[in-house]
Amino acid sequence: MSVPIVVTRPEDAGRRLTAELAAAGFDALWLPAFDLGPAPDPQVVARALAQLAGYDLAVFVSPAAVRAAAAALFCAWPPSTAIAVVGAATARAVREHIPGADAASLLSASGEDSESGSEGLWAVLQAQSALPRRVLILRAQGGREWLLDRLREAGAKIEPLAVYERRVHAPSVGDIDWLRAQAARGVIATVVTSSEAVAALMDAVRDAPAALAALRAGPALASHPRIAERLRVSGFGDVRLCAPNAAAIQAAVDAT
């Protein structure tokens, strides 16, 4: 019998991945680490986007940031404002949702998510002839500060803009029942695509200690070494690096 799998990746990407794993024969539960909502202050977003031409660079941290900004953007993207993204999925979202993005420089790091891309994007920026002086960071109301700190240290003026809200997901009664039932049968595998999702997952199952024990004992599949380290520090014993796609996850779970 295949090990059951919990997918913590939010949004449609997580939902699709869960469906693909189920189609491959796994008992899979989509338990997103976070729920995403509208910007905390839409007026602030509208004012910042109306002044895009005043920025040297705009950094999108996720596909969710792209979609949220696109919904509030009522003009074509100014070609003088370069765009940077921290993952391939975010780059695809820019090309799909941002009008006029093809006319702007698009700087991109390899990798599918922000955990893999921040350091890579910083290397890309450093390779440019000049670092940007005024940078708009489009993200949720909080997040990893590593890239922002590097840009500030280099003398850039950074303006974080919360274009969407991110809240820790509250599992349903059915989710908890599923976790408890699977824990009674053995270990549970976990797919984790951000460091912050580790704490969110542990908070979600805090009232189901047997489920948490089964998750910690099962394969924890991390999409980046930083996430893997966070999982180990949080008590997960069997941590494996794994790309966040169904084929790689199946191979990682089946590996002995």
Helices and strands as residue ranges (DSSP letters): E 5-7, H 11-23, E 28-30, E 34-38, H 42-50, G 52-54, E 57-60, H 63-72, E 82-85, H 88-97, G 101-103, E 106-108, H 114-126, E 134-139, H 146-153, E 157-162, E 164-168, H 173-185, E 189-192, H 195-204, H 209-217, E 219-222, H 225-233, E 238-241, H 246-254
